[in-house]
């Protein structure tokens, strides 16, 4: 069975790069960086294997230089003890380009990237580049690391927005139940009444907002403004709830 067939038949989806650098061309050599999410060294190695044998299977790179940094649970720990239960496990693979993997790892560390693996692929062009090759490798690494951090920050913002949306929807539903006029005394009568004059306090159901466009834009400043707006809306609705509860007692 070919490597491609094995990935196609695997129950897990193939690794997908979160960001790819621009190509750097120098005297026939080509350098390209990719970053993948990896929460464990095994996941990092799987991504490297996929890139080398599947994605680049028809056009093998001379070197697939990789480094990873993963936050993992310490042996014997449960995670309930807080940050001290975890540690960063790192590693690299020069793949024949001596010292190159360590260069990638240092850039990842300086950029604060965790739970990721960076692979810089080099296609040798026939001419030795000397120290310049390390500059190109670091440039590709830095580009994808910064893109990774940006996407990670956006994912955090969207998770926060989604949580705030749920809170806001719940508060608005409660407020509607307290403030919507009704001519009935109990919910059972409201639910069964056919009187057109009866107004039932049922909040309108709205779908959860989509943040696909925001995620694509990677506009962190806009995401933070939306978070602030949601927080202000929640404060306003909570204040209205307090007044509604007070008037009902």
N, C-alpha and C positions, 0 to 999 in steps of 0.2 A: 504493500500500500504506500502511495506517495505521501509526502509530508502534507501536500495540499488536501488530499483525500482525508487524512487523519484529522485535520482541523475542521473540514466540512462536516464530518460525521461526529465530531465532539459535541457533547451536550452543552458545553460552555461556549459563549460567543467568542470569536477571535479577538485578541487584544486590538484596541483601536487607539492610535496616537491622539493625544489631546491637543498637541501643537506640533507643527513641523517648521523648521527654520528655512530661511532662504538658502539657496545653494551658494557655496563659495567655490569659485574656480580659480585655480592658481597653477599655471604651467602644466595643464593637462589633468591635474588632480581635481576631484570634486568632493566637497564636504557637505553633508546634510545632517541636521540633528532632528531627533524625534523624542518626545517625552510621553510616557505612558503612566497611568495610575498603577501603583503597586503597593499593597498594604503588607506584603511579606516578601522576603527574598525569593521564594519559590515563584511567586507571581511575577516578579521582575525577570527572572530567568525565562519564564514562559513567554514574556513579551519579546525578549531578545531573540529567542529561538524562532518565534513567529516572524519577526522582521527579517531575520537572516535567511530562513529557509522557505518562507512562504511569500511575504511581500517582495523580497528581493531575490526570490528563487530563480527568476528568469534573467536577472541581471545582478549576479553576486558581487557584493562589495569586497574590496581587498581586506578591509578591516571593519568590524562592527564593534566599536569601542563603547563599553557600557559602564555605568555606575548607578548605584541605587542607595536610597536612604529610606528606611521603613520604621515606623513606630510600632513596636510589638510588645506584647505582654511578657513580663519577666517570668522565668520558670518558677512555678510554685505560687504565683500571684493570681488574684481573681479579678483585679481591676477596680475593686471596691475601695481600695486604699488610696485612690487618687493618682496623681501624676507619678508618684514614686513607684507605682506598680508597673510602669512602662519604661522602655529604653529604646534608643535609636540604634538599629542594626544597619550597618552600611557595608558596602563591598563594591568591587569593580572588576572588570575584565578588560585587559589591554588588547586582547585578540591579535597579538603580534606587533602592536604599535607600543613599544616599551614606554612606560611612564604616562601614557595618554589617559588611561582610566583614572589614575589619581588626579589628573588635571580636571577631569569632569567632576569628580567627587568634591574637589575643593570649591569649584564654582557653585555646585548645588548647595553646599554648606553655607557659602557666603550669601547666597540668594534666599536662604531659609526654606528650601524646598524639602518636604518630607512626604513619605508615602508615594514615591515616584521613582521611575527608572528613566534615565536619559541614555539614548544610544546615538552616537555620532558615527555615521557611515562614511568611509573614505574609499573612493575609487582611485587607485593609483594611476597617475598619468605618464609614468615612465621617467620622471625627473625627480631627484631628491630635493626636498624643500627645506631641510634643516629645521631650525627652531620655528620657522614660520608656520609649520604644520600645527604646532601646539596653539599658536594664536588663533588659527582658524577653528580648531576644535573647541577652544574656550568661547569663541564668539558664537558658534552654533549653540553651545550649551547654555550660555547666558540668555540668548534669545528665547529658547523654548522654556527655560526656567521662569522667566518673567511672564511669559504667556500662561504658564501653568498656574502661577500665583494669582494672576488676574482672574482666570477662570475659577479658581478655588474661592477667591474672595466673592465673586459673583454668585457662586453656588450657595455660599453662606448667606448672602443678602436675600436671595430668593427663598431660601428655607425660612429666614426670619419673616419675610413678607407673607409667606403662606401661613405661618403660624399666627401672625397678627390678623390676617384676613379671617381666619377661623374664629378668633376671639371676638373680632368686630361683628361678624355675622351673628354670633351667639348673643352678644349684648344687644344688638339691634332687634333680634327676634324677641328677646325678653322685654325690651322697651315697647315694642309694638303690641305685645300682649297686655301691657299695662295701660297704654294710652289710646288704643283704637276704640272708638265708640261702639257700644253694643247694647242692644235692648233686651238681652237675655241675661238671666242670672247664673246659669251654669253652662259648662261646656257641652253637656249632653244635649240640652235643648238647642244650643246653637248648631250643633252638628246635624241635628235631625230636622230643624225648622225649614219650612218651605215658604215662610212669610218673606216677601221681597223687601220689607222694611227692616228686617233683621240684618245687622252688619256683624259679620263674624270676624273676630280678631285673629286672622291667619296671615302671618307675614309672607310677603312674596318671596318665592325661592329664586335665587339667582345662582348661576354657575360660578365656580371659582375663577377668578381672573387668570388669564394666561400671561405668562411672563416670557414666552418664547422669544419675542422680539427683543426684549430687554436682555435676555441671556445672550442672544446673538450679537447685540451691540457692544457688550462688555463695558457699558457706561456705568461705572461704579458710583460716580457722583449722583447720577439720576436715581440709581437704586437706593442710595442713602437718603435722598430727598423723599422718595416714596415711603421709606421706613418711618421717617420723621412725620410725614403726613398721616400715616396709619396710627402712629402713637398718639398724635394730637386728636384724631377722630375718636379713638378709644377713650381718651380722657373726657371728651365732650359728651359721649354717649353715657359714660359712667356718671357724670354729673347730672344728666337728664334723668337717669334711672333713680338716682338719689331723690330728686325732686318728685318723681312720679310715685315712688314708694312712700315718701312723706305725705303726699296729698291723699294717698289711699288709706292711710291709717287714721 
